[in-house]
Amino acid sequence: MLARIVMMLALALTSLAAVAEEIEDTDRLISRDLGADHFVAGSTIRIDRSISGDLLAAGGEVEINGPVGGDAVIAGGKLRLAGDVLQDAYIAGGQLDLRGSVGRNARLAGGQIESDRDFKIMGNASVTGGDVKLRGDVGGYLQVAGGRVMLDGKVDGDVVATAGALQVGPNARIAGKLRYASRKNIKLDPAAQILGGIEKTALPAAMRHVERRDHDWERAGRAAALIWTVGLMLLAAVLIATLPRLTARIADVARTRVGMTLLMGFILLVCVPAAVLFLIVTIIGIPLALLTLWLYLVLLLVGYTVGCIAIAEWLLSRFKPQSAGRTGLRIAVAVLAVLLVTLLTRIPVLGGVLGFLLLLWGIGAIGLQVVRRPAVAPL
C-alpha cells in the first residue's frame, strides 16, 4: 500500500513539474484538453471557442464567450460569462458579470455579482455575495444571501433571501413565495409581482440571541487568535532550526520569482481540491483523496508560515546582509515577521487581501521548489 501511494505521488509530482515547465515558458497561461473536457489556468483567460465537455478554469481575469457542452467550474478575480453552459455551473470570484445562460442548476459566489436581463438559469440557483443584483430569469427556486440584494427578474419557484438590505425591482415576477430575513424592511416596487405572497422570518429574534453571546465569542476569538499567532511563531522557528538550508532556498525562490510563485500558488490552491473531489467521486480513490486532503491542509499551514519566513529573509538581506546566515538571527526575525503579518492582517479588507496573497506566495514557493529539485537533495 505504501509503495502504491509513493508511486502515485511521484506521478503527481511529475505532472506538476510538466505544468511548471509550461508556466516557465509562457508565464501567462496553461491549458489542457482531456477528451472533450478543457482545463485552463492563468492570469488572463479568454475562451471564444466551443467546448463540448466540461470546463475547469481559474485565473485573475476570466472571460467565457463560447458555449460549454458540459458542466462549468470557474474561479477568477474578475469573471465574465457571456457564453452558454448547457449543464451545471459552479462560479466564484471577486466580480461576476453574468450574461449567458445555464442549462441546469447554478451555484454562484462572489464579492459583487450582477446579471443582465438576458441571463437565464433553467434550473435552480444558489447565490451568495456582498453586493448581488439579479435581473435574469431562474427556472426553479432561488436561494440568495448577501449584504445588499436586488431582485429584478423572473423566478418560477420560491425565493429564500437573507440580506442586510433587500430590494425587489419593477420587473420581478416570482411565481412562488418570497421568504426573506433582513435587518431592514424590504423595498418592494409596486410593479413587482409575487404570486405566492411575502413572508418575513424572525431574523431580529435570532440577532438578539446572537448579541447576547457576542461578548463570549469575542473573548474566545481573542484567545484563539493568540494561540494561532504563537503557534505560527513556533512553527517558523522549528522550520528554520531543523531545515535551515531548505527554508533559505524556498525563501529565495519566493523573493526572486514573485510572479511565478503567485501563479503556482493559485494553481495549487484551486486544482488540489478539484483533484480531491475527483478522487472521492471515483470511490476507489477515497483513501488517496483523504491523504491528499491532509497534505493539502499541511501545505496551507506551512505555506503561510513560509510566506512570513520569506519576508524575514528579505528584511535580513536588505538590512543585515552580513548576518543573514545566522540561524538564531533568522529565527528571531521570522518570529517578528509572523507577529507583524498578524497585526497587518487585522486591517479590514486590506488585511484579508494581504493574508491571501501571502498564502499564495508561500505555497507557490514550496511548489516551485518541489518540482525544481531532484528527489534527493541535501537539507
BALOBA-1460 file (C-alpha; in Angstrom, 3 decimals):
// residues 379
<rec num="1" residu="m" x="0.000" y="0.000" z="0.000"/>
<rec num="2" residu="l" x="2.767" y="2.438" z="0.944"/>
<rec num="3" residu="a" x="4.651" y="1.683" z="-2.278"/>
<rec num="4" residu="r" x="1.499" y="2.348" z="-4.276"/>
<rec num="5" residu="i" x="0.941" y="5.716" z="-2.572"/>
<rec num="6" residu="v" x="4.579" y="6.717" z="-3.120"/>
<rec num="7" residu="m" x="4.327" y="5.784" z="-6.793"/>
<rec num="8" residu="m" x="1.123" y="7.783" z="-7.267"/>
<rec num="9" residu="l" x="2.582" y="10.808" z="-5.504"/>
<rec num="10" residu="a" x="5.651" y="10.562" z="-7.730"/>
<rec num="11" residu="l" x="3.402" y="10.575" z="-10.797"/>
<rec num="12" residu="a" x="1.561" y="13.600" z="-9.421"/>
<rec num="13" residu="l" x="4.830" y="15.474" z="-8.884"/>
<rec num="14" residu="t" x="5.935" y="14.588" z="-12.405"/>
<rec num="15" residu="s" x="2.707" y="16.059" z="-13.797"/>
<rec num="16" residu="l" x="3.151" y="19.164" z="-11.683"/>
<rec num="17" residu="a" x="6.681" y="19.536" z="-12.961"/>
<rec num="18" residu="a" x="5.379" y="19.444" z="-16.530"/>
<rec num="19" residu="v" x="2.889" y="22.164" z="-15.670"/>
<rec num="20" residu="a" x="5.679" y="24.231" z="-14.124"/>
<rec num="21" residu="e" x="7.743" y="23.883" z="-17.280"/>
<rec num="22" residu="e" x="4.875" y="25.247" z="-19.328"/>
<rec num="23" residu="i" x="4.330" y="28.107" z="-16.899"/>
<rec num="24" residu="e" x="8.049" y="28.862" z="-17.169"/>
<rec num="25" residu="d" x="7.737" y="29.105" z="-20.933"/>
<rec num="26" residu="t" x="4.537" y="31.150" z="-21.192"/>
<rec num="27" residu="d" x="4.479" y="32.898" z="-17.807"/>
<rec num="28" residu="r" x="0.805" y="33.528" z="-18.572"/>
<rec num="29" residu="l" x="-1.392" y="30.548" z="-19.360"/>
<rec num="30" residu="i" x="-1.563" y="26.782" z="-19.103"/>
<rec num="31" residu="s" x="-4.173" y="24.804" z="-20.975"/>
<rec num="32" residu="r" x="-5.007" y="21.102" z="-21.208"/>
<rec num="33" residu="d" x="-7.627" y="19.087" z="-23.088"/>
<rec num="34" residu="l" x="-8.544" y="15.673" z="-21.675"/>
<rec num="35" residu="g" x="-11.011" y="14.116" z="-24.043"/>
<rec num="36" residu="a" x="-13.826" y="16.593" z="-24.510"/>
<rec num="37" residu="d" x="-13.009" y="18.430" z="-21.243"/>
<rec num="38" residu="h" x="-10.933" y="21.611" z="-21.109"/>
<rec num="39" residu="f" x="-8.714" y="22.720" z="-18.190"/>
<rec num="40" residu="v" x="-7.124" y="26.169" z="-18.160"/>
<rec num="41" residu="a" x="-5.396" y="28.416" z="-15.601"/>
<rec num="42" residu="g" x="-3.526" y="31.695" z="-15.896"/>
<rec num="43" residu="s" x="-3.506" y="35.386" z="-15.158"/>
<rec num="44" residu="t" x="-5.797" y="36.270" z="-18.093"/>
<rec num="45" residu="i" x="-8.138" y="33.755" z="-19.719"/>
<rec num="46" residu="r" x="-10.450" y="34.276" z="-22.695"/>
<rec num="47" residu="i" x="-12.317" y="31.378" z="-24.273"/>
<rec num="48" residu="d" x="-14.179" y="32.048" z="-27.515"/>
<rec num="49" residu="r" x="-14.343" y="28.533" z="-28.925"/>
<rec num="50" residu="s" x="-16.928" y="25.857" z="-28.265"/>
<rec num="51" residu="i" x="-16.166" y="23.238" z="-25.594"/>
<rec num="52" residu="s" x="-18.098" y="20.019" z="-25.961"/>
<rec num="53" residu="g" x="-17.321" y="18.648" z="-22.475"/>
<rec num="54" residu="d" x="-16.722" y="20.148" z="-19.043"/>
<rec num="55" residu="l" x="-14.759" y="23.339" z="-18.389"/>
<rec num="56" residu="l" x="-12.469" y="23.969" z="-15.399"/>
<rec num="57" residu="a" x="-10.970" y="27.478" z="-15.469"/>
<rec num="58" residu="a" x="-9.131" y="29.576" z="-12.871"/>
<rec num="59" residu="g" x="-7.409" y="32.909" z="-13.333"/>
<rec num="60" residu="g" x="-7.110" y="36.554" z="-12.434"/>
<rec num="61" residu="e" x="-9.398" y="37.710" z="-15.255"/>
<rec num="62" residu="v" x="-11.642" y="35.137" z="-16.929"/>
<rec num="63" residu="e" x="-13.963" y="35.679" z="-19.893"/>
<rec num="64" residu="i" x="-16.077" y="32.852" z="-21.324"/>
<rec num="65" residu="n" x="-17.735" y="33.657" z="-24.658"/>
<rec num="66" residu="g" x="-18.121" y="30.227" z="-26.259"/>
<rec num="67" residu="p" x="-20.664" y="27.534" z="-25.349"/>
<rec num="68" residu="v" x="-19.816" y="24.786" z="-22.853"/>
<rec num="69" residu="g" x="-21.484" y="21.444" z="-23.512"/>
<rec num="70" residu="g" x="-20.986" y="20.029" z="-20.007"/>
<rec num="71" residu="d" x="-20.527" y="21.484" z="-16.525"/>
<rec num="72" residu="a" x="-18.520" y="24.638" z="-15.856"/>
<rec num="73" residu="v" x="-16.349" y="25.174" z="-12.758"/>
<rec num="74" residu="i" x="-14.895" y="28.684" z="-12.945"/>
<rec num="75" residu="a" x="-12.962" y="30.827" z="-10.449"/>
<rec num="76" residu="g" x="-11.449" y="34.230" z="-11.013"/>
<rec num="77" residu="g" x="-10.818" y="37.669" z="-9.622"/>
<rec num="78" residu="k" x="-12.864" y="39.308" z="-12.370"/>
<rec num="79" residu="l" x="-15.126" y="36.963" z="-14.300"/>
<rec num="80" residu="r" x="-17.460" y="37.464" z="-17.274"/>
<rec num="81" residu="l" x="-19.747" y="34.697" z="-18.509"/>
<rec num="82" residu="a" x="-21.217" y="35.559" z="-21.909"/>
<rec num="83" residu="g" x="-21.430" y="32.011" z="-23.298"/>
<rec num="84" residu="d" x="-23.980" y="29.295" z="-22.595"/>
<rec num="85" residu="v" x="-23.331" y="26.454" z="-20.136"/>
<rec num="86" residu="l" x="-25.560" y="23.543" z="-21.099"/>
<rec num="87" residu="q" x="-25.386" y="21.735" z="-17.772"/>
<rec num="88" residu="d" x="-24.489" y="22.868" z="-14.207"/>
<rec num="89" residu="a" x="-22.353" y="25.912" z="-13.378"/>
<rec num="90" residu="y" x="-20.217" y="26.493" z="-10.272"/>
<rec num="91" residu="i" x="-18.785" y="30.011" z="-10.388"/>
<rec num="92" residu="a" x="-16.844" y="32.002" z="-7.772"/>
<rec num="93" residu="g" x="-14.900" y="35.240" z="-7.965"/>
<rec num="94" residu="g" x="-14.417" y="38.771" z="-6.789"/>
<rec num="95" residu="q" x="-16.583" y="40.318" z="-9.501"/>
<rec num="96" residu="l" x="-19.066" y="38.317" z="-11.595"/>
<rec num="97" residu="d" x="-20.662" y="39.672" z="-14.781"/>
<rec num="98" residu="l" x="-23.289" y="37.185" z="-15.992"/>
<rec num="99" residu="r" x="-24.752" y="37.459" z="-19.496"/>
<rec num="100" residu="g" x="-25.127" y="33.952" z="-20.924"/>
<rec num="101" residu="s" x="-27.253" y="31.064" z="-19.715"/>
<rec num="102" residu="v" x="-27.038" y="27.901" z="-17.594"/>
<rec num="103" residu="g" x="-28.939" y="24.836" z="-18.813"/>
<rec num="104" residu="r" x="-29.420" y="23.271" z="-15.385"/>
<rec num="105" residu="n" x="-28.510" y="24.467" z="-11.871"/>
<rec num="106" residu="a" x="-26.160" y="27.304" z="-10.910"/>
<rec num="107" residu="r" x="-24.182" y="27.909" z="-7.706"/>
<rec num="108" residu="l" x="-22.657" y="31.388" z="-7.611"/>
<rec num="109" residu="a" x="-20.457" y="33.147" z="-5.047"/>
<rec num="110" residu="g" x="-18.648" y="36.471" z="-5.263"/>
<rec num="111" residu="g" x="-17.949" y="39.868" z="-3.799"/>
<rec num="112" residu="q" x="-20.004" y="41.629" z="-6.479"/>
<rec num="113" residu="i" x="-22.478" y="39.678" z="-8.615"/>
<rec num="114" residu="e" x="-24.502" y="41.224" z="-11.421"/>
<rec num="115" residu="s" x="-26.570" y="39.594" z="-14.161"/>
<rec num="116" residu="d" x="-28.248" y="41.308" z="-17.080"/>
<rec num="117" residu="r" x="-31.797" y="40.666" z="-18.297"/>
<rec num="118" residu="d" x="-30.693" y="38.086" z="-20.874"/>
<rec num="119" residu="f" x="-29.059" y="35.835" z="-18.281"/>
<rec num="120" residu="k" x="-31.063" y="32.651" z="-17.728"/>
<rec num="121" residu="i" x="-30.759" y="29.735" z="-15.318"/>
<rec num="122" residu="m" x="-33.021" y="26.910" z="-16.452"/>
<rec num="123" residu="g" x="-32.868" y="25.043" z="-13.135"/>
<rec num="124" residu="n" x="-32.368" y="26.074" z="-9.517"/>
<rec num="125" residu="a" x="-29.939" y="28.730" z="-8.275"/>
<rec num="126" residu="s" x="-27.980" y="29.385" z="-5.074"/>
<rec num="127" residu="v" x="-26.255" y="32.771" z="-4.899"/>
<rec num="128" residu="t" x="-24.170" y="34.394" z="-2.169"/>
<rec num="129" residu="g" x="-22.198" y="37.620" z="-2.297"/>
<rec num="130" residu="g" x="-21.564" y="41.046" z="-0.871"/>
<rec num="131" residu="d" x="-23.499" y="43.045" z="-3.481"/>
<rec num="132" residu="v" x="-25.923" y="40.945" z="-5.545"/>
<rec num="133" residu="k" x="-28.021" y="42.237" z="-8.468"/>
<rec num="134" residu="l" x="-30.070" y="39.584" z="-10.278"/>
<rec num="135" residu="r" x="-32.026" y="40.751" z="-13.320"/>
<rec num="136" residu="g" x="-32.202" y="37.479" z="-15.263"/>
<rec num="137" residu="d" x="-34.570" y="34.503" z="-15.133"/>
<rec num="138" residu="v" x="-34.458" y="31.431" z="-12.870"/>
<rec num="139" residu="g" x="-36.441" y="28.363" z="-13.925"/>
<rec num="140" residu="g" x="-36.628" y="26.794" z="-10.437"/>
<rec num="141" residu="y" x="-36.149" y="28.001" z="-6.888"/>
<rec num="142" residu="l" x="-33.725" y="30.760" z="-5.880"/>
<rec num="143" residu="q" x="-31.674" y="30.903" z="-2.693"/>
<rec num="144" residu="v" x="-29.806" y="34.164" z="-2.254"/>
<rec num="145" residu="a" x="-27.771" y="35.708" z="0.558"/>
<rec num="146" residu="g" x="-25.772" y="38.911" z="0.641"/>
<rec num="147" residu="g" x="-25.108" y="42.271" z="2.182"/>
<rec num="148" residu="r" x="-27.222" y="44.042" z="-0.436"/>
<rec num="149" residu="v" x="-29.546" y="42.019" z="-2.669"/>
<rec num="150" residu="m" x="-31.608" y="43.302" z="-5.580"/>
<rec num="151" residu="l" x="-34.071" y="41.008" z="-7.424"/>
<rec num="152" residu="d" x="-35.477" y="42.266" z="-10.707"/>
<rec num="153" residu="g" x="-36.139" y="39.206" z="-12.856"/>
<rec num="154" residu="k" x="-38.390" y="36.190" z="-13.245"/>
<rec num="155" residu="v" x="-38.308" y="33.225" z="-10.830"/>
<rec num="156" residu="d" x="-40.567" y="30.238" z="-11.493"/>
<rec num="157" residu="g" x="-40.253" y="28.827" z="-7.958"/>
<rec num="158" residu="d" x="-39.899" y="30.049" z="-4.385"/>
<rec num="159" residu="v" x="-37.315" y="32.614" z="-3.300"/>
<rec num="160" residu="v" x="-35.483" y="32.425" z="0.022"/>
<rec num="161" residu="a" x="-33.428" y="35.560" z="0.673"/>
<rec num="162" residu="t" x="-31.190" y="36.590" z="3.562"/>
<rec num="163" residu="a" x="-29.794" y="40.093" z="3.235"/>
<rec num="164" residu="g" x="-28.693" y="43.175" z="5.073"/>
<rec num="165" residu="a" x="-30.884" y="45.111" z="2.635"/>
<rec num="166" residu="l" x="-33.331" y="43.537" z="0.144"/>
<rec num="167" residu="q" x="-34.838" y="45.300" z="-2.870"/>
<rec num="168" residu="v" x="-37.372" y="43.879" z="-5.333"/>
<rec num="169" residu="g" x="-37.480" y="45.777" z="-8.626"/>
<rec num="170" residu="p" x="-40.343" y="46.515" z="-11.040"/>
<rec num="171" residu="n" x="-39.513" y="43.629" z="-13.391"/>
<rec num="172" residu="a" x="-39.607" y="40.970" z="-10.668"/>
<rec num="173" residu="r" x="-42.029" y="38.103" z="-11.399"/>
<rec num="174" residu="i" x="-41.942" y="35.461" z="-8.653"/>
<rec num="175" residu="a" x="-44.292" y="32.532" z="-9.184"/>
<rec num="176" residu="g" x="-43.798" y="31.109" z="-5.693"/>
<rec num="177" residu="k" x="-43.452" y="32.629" z="-2.226"/>
<rec num="178" residu="l" x="-40.804" y="35.131" z="-1.198"/>
<rec num="179" residu="r" x="-39.374" y="34.355" z="2.237"/>
<rec num="180" residu="y" x="-36.808" y="36.831" z="3.463"/>
<rec num="181" residu="a" x="-34.796" y="37.715" z="6.555"/>
<rec num="182" residu="s" x="-33.278" y="41.163" z="6.879"/>
<rec num="183" residu="r" x="-32.464" y="43.814" z="9.444"/>
<rec num="184" residu="k" x="-34.339" y="46.316" z="7.282"/>
<rec num="185" residu="n" x="-37.769" y="46.267" z="5.721"/>
<rec num="186" residu="i" x="-37.990" y="45.083" z="2.148"/>
<rec num="187" residu="k" x="-38.029" y="47.714" z="-0.613"/>
<rec num="188" residu="l" x="-40.777" y="46.457" z="-2.912"/>
<rec num="189" residu="d" x="-41.574" y="48.180" z="-6.193"/>
<rec num="190" residu="p" x="-45.344" y="48.459" z="-6.786"/>
<rec num="191" residu="a" x="-44.955" y="46.903" z="-10.238"/>
<rec num="192" residu="a" x="-43.331" y="43.726" z="-8.880"/>
<rec num="193" residu="q" x="-45.461" y="40.562" z="-8.912"/>
<rec num="194" residu="i" x="-45.121" y="37.917" z="-6.178"/>
<rec num="195" residu="l" x="-47.873" y="35.335" z="-6.637"/>
<rec num="196" residu="g" x="-47.137" y="33.258" z="-3.532"/>
<rec num="197" residu="g" x="-47.009" y="36.188" z="-1.131"/>
<rec num="198" residu="i" x="-44.273" y="37.547" z="1.129"/>
<rec num="199" residu="e" x="-43.162" y="36.152" z="4.466"/>
<rec num="200" residu="k" x="-40.577" y="37.758" z="6.725"/>
<rec num="201" residu="t" x="-38.733" y="35.361" z="9.015"/>
<rec num="202" residu="a" x="-37.706" y="36.153" z="12.580"/>
<rec num="203" residu="l" x="-34.154" y="37.345" z="11.975"/>
<rec num="204" residu="p" x="-34.379" y="40.072" z="14.662"/>
<rec num="205" residu="a" x="-35.018" y="37.431" z="17.351"/>
<rec num="206" residu="a" x="-32.065" y="35.430" z="16.109"/>
<rec num="207" residu="m" x="-29.941" y="38.562" z="16.094"/>
<rec num="208" residu="r" x="-30.891" y="39.339" z="19.712"/>
<rec num="209" residu="h" x="-29.809" y="35.829" z="20.653"/>
<rec num="210" residu="v" x="-26.504" y="36.390" z="18.863"/>
<rec num="211" residu="e" x="-25.951" y="39.750" z="20.538"/>
<rec num="212" residu="r" x="-26.280" y="38.169" z="23.977"/>
<rec num="213" residu="r" x="-23.406" y="35.883" z="23.109"/>
<rec num="214" residu="d" x="-21.223" y="38.427" z="21.309"/>
<rec num="215" residu="h" x="-19.095" y="39.134" z="24.349"/>
<rec num="216" residu="d" x="-18.326" y="35.441" z="24.924"/>
<rec num="217" residu="w" x="-17.488" y="34.920" z="21.259"/>
<rec num="218" residu="e" x="-15.258" y="37.990" z="21.270"/>
<rec num="219" residu="r" x="-13.225" y="36.704" z="24.201"/>
<rec num="220" residu="a" x="-12.977" y="33.237" z="22.640"/>
<rec num="221" residu="g" x="-11.898" y="34.818" z="19.358"/>
<rec num="222" residu="r" x="-9.097" y="36.794" z="21.005"/>
<rec num="223" residu="a" x="-7.842" y="33.662" z="22.766"/>
<rec num="224" residu="a" x="-7.936" y="31.655" z="19.526"/>
<rec num="225" residu="a" x="-6.089" y="34.425" z="17.660"/>
<rec num="226" residu="l" x="-3.382" y="34.474" z="20.319"/>
<rec num="227" residu="i" x="-2.951" y="30.690" z="20.198"/>
<rec num="228" residu="w" x="-2.847" y="30.779" z="16.377"/>
<rec num="229" residu="t" x="-0.180" y="33.510" z="16.339"/>
<rec num="230" residu="v" x="2.010" y="31.783" z="18.917"/>
<rec num="231" residu="g" x="1.648" y="28.507" z="17.012"/>
<rec num="232" residu="l" x="2.812" y="30.162" z="13.762"/>
<rec num="233" residu="m" x="5.777" y="31.679" z="15.576"/>
<rec num="234" residu="l" x="6.792" y="28.281" z="16.922"/>
<rec num="235" residu="l" x="6.326" y="26.658" z="13.516"/>
<rec num="236" residu="a" x="8.530" y="29.283" z="11.847"/>
<rec num="237" residu="a" x="11.218" y="28.739" z="14.467"/>
<rec num="238" residu="v" x="11.078" y="24.934" z="14.096"/>
<rec num="239" residu="l" x="11.233" y="25.072" z="10.289"/>
<rec num="240" residu="i" x="14.304" y="27.308" z="10.264"/>
<rec num="241" residu="a" x="16.046" y="25.398" z="13.078"/>
<rec num="242" residu="t" x="15.514" y="21.942" z="11.541"/>
<rec num="243" residu="l" x="15.678" y="22.830" z="7.831"/>
<rec num="244" residu="p" x="17.870" y="25.940" z="7.590"/>
<rec num="245" residu="r" x="19.107" y="25.425" z="4.033"/>
<rec num="246" residu="l" x="15.759" y="24.299" z="2.627"/>
<rec num="247" residu="t" x="13.872" y="27.230" z="4.131"/>
<rec num="248" residu="a" x="16.547" y="29.586" z="2.769"/>
<rec num="249" residu="r" x="16.148" y="28.138" z="-0.752"/>
<rec num="250" residu="i" x="12.351" y="28.366" z="-0.633"/>
<rec num="251" residu="a" x="12.508" y="31.940" z="0.648"/>
<rec num="252" residu="d" x="14.939" y="32.799" z="-2.153"/>
<rec num="253" residu="v" x="12.514" y="31.392" z="-4.743"/>
<rec num="254" residu="a" x="9.694" y="33.463" z="-3.243"/>
<rec num="255" residu="r" x="11.755" y="36.665" z="-3.313"/>
<rec num="256" residu="t" x="13.272" y="36.304" z="-6.783"/>
<rec num="257" residu="r" x="10.301" y="34.848" z="-8.726"/>
<rec num="258" residu="v" x="7.296" y="36.646" z="-7.286"/>
<rec num="259" residu="g" x="5.014" y="36.394" z="-10.326"/>
<rec num="260" residu="m" x="5.707" y="32.724" z="-10.953"/>
<rec num="261" residu="t" x="5.320" y="31.965" z="-7.264"/>
<rec num="262" residu="l" x="1.906" y="33.629" z="-7.020"/>
<rec num="263" residu="l" x="0.687" y="31.842" z="-10.160"/>
<rec num="264" residu="m" x="1.872" y="28.450" z="-8.915"/>
<rec num="265" residu="g" x="0.232" y="29.138" z="-5.561"/>
<rec num="266" residu="f" x="-3.080" y="29.925" z="-7.244"/>
<rec num="267" residu="i" x="-2.890" y="26.731" z="-9.310"/>
<rec num="268" residu="l" x="-2.234" y="24.626" z="-6.202"/>
<rec num="269" residu="l" x="-4.967" y="26.378" z="-4.221"/>
<rec num="270" residu="v" x="-7.590" y="25.690" z="-6.899"/>
<rec num="271" residu="c" x="-6.533" y="22.428" z="-8.517"/>
<rec num="272" residu="v" x="-5.724" y="20.295" z="-5.467"/>
<rec num="273" residu="p" x="-9.303" y="20.491" z="-4.043"/>
<rec num="274" residu="a" x="-10.639" y="19.709" z="-7.524"/>
<rec num="275" residu="a" x="-8.378" y="16.636" z="-7.664"/>
<rec num="276" residu="v" x="-9.579" y="15.555" z="-4.192"/>
<rec num="277" residu="l" x="-13.199" y="15.855" z="-5.322"/>
<rec num="278" residu="f" x="-12.448" y="13.814" z="-8.434"/>
<rec num="279" residu="l" x="-10.812" y="11.059" z="-6.365"/>
<rec num="280" residu="i" x="-13.785" y="10.959" z="-3.981"/>
<rec num="281" residu="v" x="-16.210" y="10.595" z="-6.891"/>
<rec num="282" residu="t" x="-14.262" y="7.593" z="-8.180"/>
<rec num="283" residu="i" x="-14.927" y="5.810" z="-4.823"/>
<rec num="284" residu="i" x="-11.784" y="3.652" z="-5.093"/>
<rec num="285" residu="g" x="-9.681" y="6.809" z="-4.788"/>
<rec num="286" residu="i" x="-11.149" y="7.841" z="-1.418"/>
<rec num="287" residu="p" x="-8.087" y="6.739" z="0.650"/>
<rec num="288" residu="l" x="-5.747" y="8.700" z="-1.610"/>
<rec num="289" residu="a" x="-8.197" y="11.635" z="-1.548"/>
<rec num="290" residu="l" x="-8.084" y="11.728" z="2.262"/>
<rec num="291" residu="l" x="-4.277" y="11.576" z="2.240"/>
<rec num="292" residu="t" x="-4.123" y="14.345" z="-0.382"/>
<rec num="293" residu="l" x="-6.554" y="16.484" z="1.602"/>
<rec num="294" residu="w" x="-4.455" y="16.068" z="4.752"/>
<rec num="295" residu="l" x="-1.280" y="17.013" z="2.851"/>
<rec num="296" residu="y" x="-3.142" y="19.974" z="1.347"/>
<rec num="297" residu="l" x="-4.079" y="21.314" z="4.781"/>
<rec num="298" residu="v" x="-0.477" y="20.898" z="5.936"/>
<rec num="299" residu="l" x="0.672" y="22.729" z="2.788"/>
<rec num="300" residu="l" x="-1.634" y="25.676" z="3.567"/>
<rec num="301" residu="l" x="-0.327" y="25.978" z="7.125"/>
<rec num="302" residu="v" x="3.337" y="25.596" z="6.191"/>
<rec num="303" residu="g" x="2.905" y="27.792" z="3.104"/>
<rec num="304" residu="y" x="1.523" y="30.688" z="5.137"/>
<rec num="305" residu="t" x="4.429" y="30.348" z="7.567"/>
<rec num="306" residu="v" x="6.928" y="30.157" z="4.694"/>
<rec num="307" residu="g" x="5.499" y="33.425" z="3.372"/>
<rec num="308" residu="c" x="6.328" y="35.048" z="6.721"/>
<rec num="309" residu="i" x="9.810" y="33.494" z="6.626"/>
<rec num="310" residu="a" x="10.374" y="34.907" z="3.132"/>
<rec num="311" residu="i" x="9.523" y="38.389" z="4.419"/>
<rec num="312" residu="a" x="12.001" y="37.889" z="7.264"/>
<rec num="313" residu="e" x="14.726" y="36.710" z="4.863"/>
<rec num="314" residu="w" x="14.138" y="39.770" z="2.671"/>
<rec num="315" residu="l" x="14.467" y="42.070" z="5.690"/>
<rec num="316" residu="l" x="17.703" y="40.367" z="6.728"/>
<rec num="317" residu="s" x="19.222" y="40.516" z="3.242"/>
<rec num="318" residu="r" x="18.372" y="44.199" z="2.995"/>
<rec num="319" residu="f" x="19.349" y="45.473" z="6.432"/>
<rec num="320" residu="k" x="21.729" y="42.807" z="7.854"/>
<rec num="321" residu="p" x="23.301" y="41.025" z="4.874"/>
<rec num="322" residu="q" x="26.490" y="40.192" z="6.775"/>
<rec num="323" residu="s" x="24.475" y="38.270" z="9.417"/>
<rec num="324" residu="a" x="21.792" y="36.786" z="7.161"/>
<rec num="325" residu="g" x="23.166" y="33.250" z="7.514"/>
<rec num="326" residu="r" x="22.986" y="33.079" z="11.298"/>
<rec num="327" residu="t" x="20.244" y="30.644" z="12.292"/>
<rec num="328" residu="g" x="19.465" y="32.312" z="15.600"/>
<rec num="329" residu="l" x="19.011" y="35.712" z="13.994"/>
<rec num="330" residu="r" x="16.895" y="34.196" z="11.206"/>
<rec num="331" residu="i" x="14.585" y="32.620" z="13.787"/>
<rec num="332" residu="a" x="14.239" y="35.862" z="15.738"/>
<rec num="333" residu="v" x="13.414" y="37.936" z="12.647"/>
<rec num="334" residu="a" x="10.985" y="35.257" z="11.360"/>
<rec num="335" residu="v" x="9.104" y="35.294" z="14.678"/>
<rec num="336" residu="l" x="8.867" y="39.094" z="14.498"/>
<rec num="337" residu="a" x="7.683" y="38.825" z="10.870"/>
<rec num="338" residu="v" x="4.862" y="36.469" z="11.924"/>
<rec num="339" residu="l" x="3.785" y="38.969" z="14.575"/>
<rec num="340" residu="l" x="3.945" y="41.855" z="12.085"/>
<rec num="341" residu="v" x="1.904" y="39.968" z="9.486"/>
<rec num="342" residu="t" x="-0.680" y="39.023" z="12.132"/>
<rec num="343" residu="l" x="-1.161" y="42.686" z="13.037"/>
<rec num="344" residu="l" x="-1.398" y="43.755" z="9.387"/>
<rec num="345" residu="t" x="-3.982" y="41.087" z="8.535"/>
<rec num="346" residu="r" x="-6.309" y="42.567" z="11.163"/>
<rec num="347" residu="i" x="-6.767" y="45.657" z="8.977"/>
<rec num="348" residu="p" x="-10.242" y="45.498" z="7.362"/>
<rec num="349" residu="v" x="-10.276" y="44.446" z="3.681"/>
<rec num="350" residu="l" x="-6.575" y="45.173" z="3.101"/>
<rec num="351" residu="g" x="-5.609" y="42.632" z="5.745"/>
<rec num="352" residu="g" x="-7.624" y="39.898" z="4.088"/>
<rec num="353" residu="v" x="-6.037" y="40.615" z="0.707"/>
<rec num="354" residu="l" x="-2.564" y="40.616" z="2.281"/>
<rec num="355" residu="g" x="-3.181" y="37.281" z="4.028"/>
<rec num="356" residu="f" x="-4.482" y="35.691" z="0.819"/>
<rec num="357" residu="l" x="-1.501" y="36.873" z="-1.243"/>
<rec num="358" residu="l" x="0.896" y="35.717" z="1.469"/>
<rec num="359" residu="l" x="-0.705" y="32.267" z="1.389"/>
<rec num="360" residu="l" x="-0.390" y="32.065" z="-2.415"/>
<rec num="361" residu="w" x="3.217" y="33.284" z="-2.182"/>
<rec num="362" residu="g" x="4.188" y="30.654" z="0.379"/>
<rec num="363" residu="i" x="2.549" y="27.589" z="-1.150"/>
<rec num="364" residu="g" x="3.679" y="28.671" z="-4.621"/>
<rec num="365" residu="a" x="7.307" y="28.880" z="-3.454"/>
<rec num="366" residu="i" x="7.049" y="25.397" z="-1.950"/>
<rec num="367" residu="g" x="5.522" y="24.058" z="-5.169"/>
<rec num="368" residu="l" x="8.243" y="25.559" z="-7.360"/>
<rec num="369" residu="q" x="10.957" y="24.242" z="-5.053"/>
<rec num="370" residu="v" x="9.478" y="20.722" z="-5.120"/>
<rec num="371" residu="v" x="9.225" y="20.476" z="-8.901"/>
<rec num="372" residu="r" x="12.642" y="22.082" z="-9.481"/>
<rec num="373" residu="r" x="14.698" y="19.989" z="-7.067"/>
<rec num="374" residu="p" x="15.837" y="16.380" z="-7.512"/>
<rec num="375" residu="a" x="14.146" y="13.722" z="-5.408"/>
<rec num="376" residu="v" x="17.139" y="13.523" z="-3.044"/>
<rec num="377" residu="a" x="18.769" y="16.797" z="-2.054"/>
<rec num="378" residu="p" x="20.758" y="17.935" z="0.938"/>
<rec num="379" residu="l" x="18.814" y="19.930" z="3.502"/>
